[in-house]
Amino acid sequence: MIGRMIVNNFAHRPIRTLVSVLGVGVEVMLVVVVVGLTSGMIQEVAKRIEGVGADIMMQPPSASVLLALSSAPMPIRLREKLEEIDRVQGVAPVLLQFDAAGGLDIIYGIEAASFDAVSGGFVFHAGRGLEARDDVLVDDWYARAKRVSVGQKLKLLDHEFRVAGIVEHGKGARVFVPLHTLQEVIGAREKASLFFIKCRRPGDMPIVMEKIREIFPRYEIRPLKDYLSLMTSSNLPGLETFVNSMIALAVVIGFLVIFLSMYTTILERTREIGVLKVLGASRAYITRAILSESALICLAGIAAGLGLSYLMRLLFGALFPTLTILITPDWVFRAAALAIAGGLLGATYPAWLASRKDPIEALAYE
């Protein structure tokens, strides 16, 4: 009986039902996409850092695990002490600079020889390595997203570079320029943001890390193989707050959509509720009918939201090839649970209001 009432109500008011379903769908989509975008970017950046091929990363004291927040306070001459450590095969100084012009990119200033020694060298899709002062290397994803080709002029940090080569993605950054050039451009002469360190054998890493900590006790020494586990929203300043704020906003949207939909339904069906009461329907029966209708809208909204999430991932992938949206079953389940909880909470007051209507007043309602 309740199921037939709900279906008839949906058929009688298809526009309002569709709007309600889309409202819940937007709630689910916001949660899945926002979390997926942040998680995907974090994981993709972490994998690129690990892909450098070094064993250890040394950063300044209290440096963030998020390299984009790092500055350049370390003298590059510290490399000499690192190279003197037994079992160290190579040390590559890297200068980082965040460039927001035309996108969000981290530029690596590198020495070609030392970076190749630590990382194993680039895999070239086209062009050559860094030879001239104003050369720049870009990875294949960046080249596709920005429509960049070898020989093209590229303006970065108000400085004009020439694309010398296009390399395989996965070596830390998407843009690489000569270290000395970047030092001059940003006014950080003889400075480096971090050092990538390669050990002679993987088993030497604990010994080398211990020795580095003895020489540089205040510096951040991190093994690159564990970098992915360090890159979480709780370790990144402000990111967890942003994600939680967006989730709260999505839940509020779903709550208000269901509340307004169910409240309007109660007003429109006042006479019907009166008829049901006269026929002997209990308060529990009326409440169950309203909450069941809300739950069905939420389930349809969850399905719509999941479809919208995958559609947004396809759209973002086409417009921004360098962005990664990671949709995981864990967060799909959480988004669904939030949608159902918010929907039932939003329908609670309208259901309570409907169950307490006086049958005589309801039948006289115009």
C-alpha positions as CSV (number, residue, x, y, z in Angstrom):
1,M,0.0,0.0,0.0
2,I,2.7,2.5,1.0
3,G,4.7,1.6,-2.1
4,R,1.8,2.2,-4.4
5,M,1.2,5.6,-2.7
6,I,4.8,6.6,-3.2
7,V,4.8,5.6,-6.9
8,N,1.5,7.4,-7.6
9,N,2.9,10.6,-5.9
10,F,6.1,10.4,-8.0
11,A,4.0,10.1,-11.2
12,H,1.6,12.9,-10.1
13,R,4.5,15.3,-9.4
14,P,7.4,14.3,-11.7
15,I,9.1,17.7,-11.9
16,R,9.4,18.1,-8.1
17,T,10.5,14.5,-7.8
18,L,13.2,15.1,-10.5
19,V,14.4,18.2,-8.8
20,S,14.6,16.4,-5.4
21,V,16.6,13.5,-7.0
22,L,19.0,16.0,-8.7
23,G,19.4,17.9,-5.4
24,V,20.5,14.7,-3.6
25,G,22.6,13.8,-6.7
26,V,24.5,17.1,-6.5
27,E,25.2,16.4,-2.8
28,V,26.7,13.0,-3.6
29,M,28.6,14.4,-6.6
30,L,30.1,17.2,-4.6
31,V,31.4,14.8,-1.9
32,V,32.8,12.3,-4.4
33,V,34.3,14.8,-6.7
34,V,35.9,17.1,-4.1
35,V,37.4,14.2,-2.2
36,G,38.3,12.5,-5.4
37,L,40.0,15.6,-6.8
38,T,42.1,16.3,-3.6
39,S,42.9,12.6,-3.1
40,G,43.8,12.1,-6.8
41,M,46.1,15.2,-6.9
42,I,47.8,14.2,-3.7
43,Q,48.4,10.6,-4.9
44,E,49.5,11.7,-8.3
45,V,52.0,14.2,-6.9
46,A,53.3,11.6,-4.4
47,K,53.8,9.0,-7.2
48,R,55.7,11.5,-9.2
49,I,58.0,12.3,-6.3
50,E,58.6,8.6,-5.7
51,G,59.2,8.3,-9.4
52,V,62.3,10.5,-9.2
53,G,64.2,7.3,-8.2
54,A,66.1,8.7,-5.3
55,D,66.2,7.0,-1.9
56,I,66.2,10.0,0.4
57,M,64.9,13.5,0.4
58,M,66.4,16.2,2.6
59,Q,64.5,19.5,3.2
60,P,65.0,22.5,5.4
61,P,63.9,22.4,9.1
62,S,60.1,22.2,9.5
63,A,59.5,22.0,5.8
64,S,56.1,20.9,4.6
65,V,55.6,17.4,3.1
66,L,53.8,19.4,0.3
67,L,56.7,20.5,-1.8
68,A,54.8,23.4,-3.3
69,L,54.9,25.1,0.1
70,S,58.7,24.8,0.3
71,S,61.0,27.8,-0.2
72,A,64.7,27.9,-0.9
73,P,66.5,28.6,2.4
74,M,69.2,25.9,2.1
75,P,72.7,26.8,0.8
76,I,73.5,24.6,-2.2
77,R,77.0,24.0,-0.7
78,L,75.5,21.6,1.8
79,R,75.7,19.1,-1.1
80,E,79.4,18.8,-0.5
81,K,78.9,17.4,3.0
82,L,76.2,15.0,1.7
83,E,78.5,13.7,-1.0
84,E,81.2,13.0,1.6
85,I,79.0,10.5,3.4
86,D,79.9,6.9,2.9
87,R,77.5,4.9,0.7
88,V,76.0,7.9,-1.0
89,Q,76.1,7.5,-4.8
90,G,74.7,10.8,-5.8
91,V,73.1,14.1,-4.6
92,A,70.8,16.2,-6.8
93,P,69.9,19.8,-5.6
94,V,66.5,21.0,-6.7
95,L,65.1,24.4,-6.5
96,L,61.2,24.6,-6.5
97,Q,59.1,27.5,-7.6
98,F,55.3,27.6,-7.7
99,D,53.9,29.2,-10.9
100,A,50.2,30.2,-11.0
101,A,50.3,32.0,-14.3
102,G,48.1,30.0,-16.7
103,G,47.7,27.1,-14.3
104,L,49.0,25.6,-11.1
105,D,52.5,24.2,-11.8
106,I,55.6,23.5,-9.8
107,I,58.8,24.2,-11.6
108,Y,62.0,22.2,-10.8
109,G,65.3,23.9,-11.2
110,I,67.8,21.1,-11.7
111,E,71.3,20.3,-12.7
112,A,71.0,17.9,-15.6
113,A,74.0,15.7,-14.7
114,S,73.2,15.3,-11.0
115,F,69.5,14.8,-11.6
116,D,70.1,12.2,-14.2
117,A,72.6,10.4,-11.9
118,V,70.0,10.2,-9.1
119,S,66.8,9.6,-11.2
120,G,68.3,7.4,-14.0
121,G,67.6,10.1,-16.6
122,F,64.6,11.2,-18.6
123,V,62.8,9.2,-21.3
124,F,62.4,11.6,-24.2
125,H,59.4,11.7,-26.5
126,A,60.9,14.5,-28.5
127,G,63.8,16.9,-28.5
128,R,66.9,16.9,-26.3
129,G,68.0,17.7,-22.7
130,L,68.8,21.0,-20.9
131,E,71.8,22.5,-22.7
132,A,71.2,26.2,-23.0
133,R,70.4,28.7,-20.3
134,D,66.8,29.3,-21.3
135,D,65.9,25.7,-22.1
136,V,62.9,24.0,-20.5
137,L,61.7,20.4,-20.4
138,V,58.0,19.6,-20.1
139,D,56.4,16.2,-19.6
140,D,54.0,14.6,-22.1
141,W,50.9,15.3,-20.0
142,Y,51.8,19.0,-19.7
143,A,52.6,19.2,-23.4
144,R,49.2,17.7,-24.3
145,A,47.3,19.9,-21.9
146,K,49.1,23.1,-22.9
147,R,49.5,22.1,-26.6
148,V,53.3,22.6,-26.3
149,S,55.8,21.4,-28.9
150,V,59.6,21.3,-29.2
151,G,61.0,24.7,-30.2
152,Q,58.1,26.7,-28.9
153,K,58.6,29.7,-26.7
154,L,57.1,29.3,-23.2
155,K,56.8,32.1,-20.7
156,L,57.3,31.1,-17.1
157,L,57.8,33.4,-14.1
158,D,57.9,36.4,-16.5
159,H,60.9,34.8,-18.2
160,E,60.9,33.4,-21.7
161,F,62.1,29.8,-22.1
162,R,62.4,27.6,-25.2
163,V,61.0,24.1,-25.1
164,A,64.0,21.8,-25.6
165,G,62.3,18.5,-25.1
166,I,59.2,16.6,-24.1
167,V,59.8,13.8,-21.6
168,E,57.9,10.9,-20.0
169,H,55.8,12.0,-17.0
170,G,56.6,10.8,-13.5
171,K,59.9,12.4,-12.6
172,G,58.8,14.8,-9.9
173,A,57.6,17.9,-11.7
174,R,56.0,18.5,-15.1
175,V,58.4,21.4,-15.9
176,F,62.2,21.4,-15.6
177,V,64.6,24.3,-16.1
178,P,68.3,24.8,-15.5
179,L,69.0,25.3,-11.8
180,H,71.2,28.4,-12.3
181,T,68.6,30.1,-14.5
182,L,65.8,29.6,-11.9
183,Q,68.1,30.8,-9.1
184,E,68.6,34.1,-11.1
185,V,64.9,34.5,-12.0
186,I,63.6,34.2,-8.5
187,G,66.6,35.8,-6.7
188,A,67.8,32.6,-4.9
189,R,71.4,32.4,-5.8
190,E,73.3,29.4,-4.5
191,K,70.1,28.1,-2.9
192,A,68.2,24.9,-3.1
193,S,64.8,23.8,-1.8
194,L,65.7,20.1,-1.3
195,F,68.3,17.5,-2.1
196,F,67.5,14.1,-3.7
197,I,70.0,11.5,-2.4
198,K,70.8,8.2,-4.0
199,C,72.4,5.4,-2.0
200,R,74.8,2.9,-3.5
201,R,72.5,0.0,-2.5
202,P,68.9,0.2,-1.2
203,G,69.9,-1.5,2.0
204,D,72.2,1.4,2.8
205,M,69.4,3.8,3.2
206,P,68.9,3.5,7.0
207,I,72.6,3.9,7.7
208,V,72.8,6.9,5.3
209,M,69.7,8.6,6.9
210,E,71.1,8.1,10.4
211,K,74.4,9.7,9.3
212,I,72.6,12.7,7.6
213,R,70.6,13.3,10.8
214,E,73.8,13.4,12.8
215,I,75.3,16.0,10.5
216,F,72.0,18.0,10.0
217,P,69.9,17.3,13.1
218,R,67.3,19.9,12.5
219,Y,66.6,19.1,8.8
220,E,63.7,17.0,7.5
221,I,65.0,13.7,6.3
222,R,62.4,11.5,4.5
223,P,62.7,8.2,2.7
224,L,61.0,8.5,-0.7
225,K,59.5,5.0,-0.6
226,D,57.3,6.2,2.3
227,Y,56.4,9.5,0.7
228,L,53.0,8.3,-0.6
229,S,51.9,7.4,2.9
230,L,52.9,10.9,4.2
231,M,50.8,12.7,1.6
232,T,47.4,12.7,3.3
233,S,45.0,15.6,3.8
234,S,45.7,15.6,7.5
235,N,49.4,16.3,6.8
236,L,48.7,19.2,4.4
237,P,47.9,22.6,6.0
238,G,44.2,23.6,5.5
239,L,43.4,20.8,3.1
240,E,41.4,18.7,5.6
241,T,39.5,21.8,6.7
242,F,38.6,22.6,3.1
243,V,37.4,19.0,2.4
244,N,35.3,18.9,5.5
245,S,33.8,22.3,4.7
246,M,32.8,21.1,1.2
247,I,31.3,17.9,2.6
248,A,29.3,19.9,5.2
249,L,28.0,22.2,2.4
250,A,27.0,19.2,0.3
251,V,25.1,17.6,3.3
252,V,23.3,20.9,4.0
253,I,22.2,21.0,0.3
254,G,20.8,17.5,0.5
255,F,19.1,18.2,3.8
256,L,17.4,21.4,2.5
257,V,16.3,19.8,-0.7
258,I,14.6,16.9,1.1
259,F,13.1,19.1,3.8
260,L,11.5,21.5,1.3
261,S,10.3,18.7,-0.9
262,M,8.7,16.7,1.9
263,Y,7.3,19.8,3.6
264,T,5.7,20.9,0.3
265,T,4.3,17.4,-0.2
266,I,2.7,17.5,3.2
267,L,0.9,20.8,2.5
268,E,-0.3,19.5,-0.9
269,R,-1.5,16.2,0.5
270,T,-3.2,17.5,3.6
271,R,-6.6,16.2,2.4
272,E,-5.1,12.8,1.5
273,I,-3.6,12.5,4.9
274,G,-7.0,13.3,6.4
275,V,-8.6,10.6,4.4
276,L,-6.0,8.1,5.5
277,K,-6.5,9.1,9.2
278,V,-10.3,8.6,8.8
279,L,-9.7,5.2,7.3
280,G,-7.7,4.3,10.4
281,A,-4.1,5.0,9.5
282,S,-1.9,5.4,12.5
283,R,0.7,8.1,13.2
284,A,3.4,5.5,12.7
285,Y,1.9,4.5,9.3
286,I,1.9,8.2,8.1
287,T,5.4,8.7,9.4
288,R,6.7,5.5,7.7
289,A,5.1,6.6,4.4
290,I,6.8,10.0,4.4
291,L,10.2,8.6,5.4
292,S,9.9,5.8,2.8
293,E,9.3,8.3,0.1
294,S,12.3,10.3,1.3
295,A,14.5,7.2,1.4
296,L,13.5,6.3,-2.2
297,I,14.3,9.8,-3.4
298,C,17.7,9.5,-1.7
299,L,18.4,6.2,-3.3
300,A,17.6,7.6,-6.8
301,G,19.7,10.7,-5.9
302,I,22.7,8.5,-5.0
303,A,22.5,6.7,-8.3
304,A,22.2,10.0,-10.1
305,G,25.1,11.5,-8.1
306,L,27.4,8.6,-8.9
307,G,26.6,9.0,-12.6
308,L,27.3,12.8,-12.3
309,S,30.6,12.0,-10.6
310,Y,31.9,9.9,-13.4
311,L,30.6,12.4,-15.9
312,M,32.5,15.2,-14.1
313,R,35.6,13.0,-14.1
314,L,35.4,12.6,-17.9
315,L,34.8,16.3,-18.3
316,F,37.7,17.3,-16.1
317,G,39.9,14.8,-17.9
318,A,39.1,16.3,-21.3
319,L,39.5,19.9,-20.2
320,F,42.4,19.5,-17.7
321,P,44.5,16.4,-18.6
322,T,46.9,16.9,-15.8
323,L,44.2,16.7,-13.1
324,T,43.3,13.3,-11.5
325,I,40.0,12.6,-9.8
326,L,40.2,9.4,-7.8
327,I,36.8,7.8,-7.2
328,T,37.0,5.1,-4.5
329,P,34.3,2.7,-3.2
330,D,35.1,3.9,0.3
331,W,34.0,7.5,-0.4
332,V,31.1,6.5,-2.6
333,F,29.8,4.5,0.4
334,R,30.4,7.5,2.7
335,A,28.7,9.9,0.3
336,A,25.7,7.6,0.0
337,A,25.5,7.3,3.8
338,L,25.6,11.1,4.2
339,A,22.9,11.5,1.6
340,I,20.6,9.0,3.3
341,A,21.2,10.4,6.7
342,G,20.7,14.0,5.5
343,G,17.6,13.0,3.6
344,L,15.9,11.2,6.5
345,L,16.8,14.0,8.8
346,G,15.3,16.5,6.4
347,A,12.1,14.5,6.2
348,T,11.8,13.9,10.0
349,Y,9.9,17.2,10.8
350,P,7.5,17.0,7.8
351,A,6.8,13.4,8.7
352,W,6.1,14.3,12.3
353,L,3.9,17.2,11.1
354,A,1.9,14.9,8.9
355,S,1.4,12.3,11.6
356,R,-0.1,14.9,14.0
357,K,-2.7,16.5,11.6
358,D,-6.2,16.4,12.8
359,P,-8.4,14.4,10.4
360,I,-11.4,16.8,10.5
361,E,-9.1,19.9,9.9
362,A,-7.3,18.0,7.2
363,L,-10.5,17.1,5.3
364,A,-11.6,20.7,5.5
365,Y,-8.3,22.0,4.2
366,E,-8.5,23.9,0.8
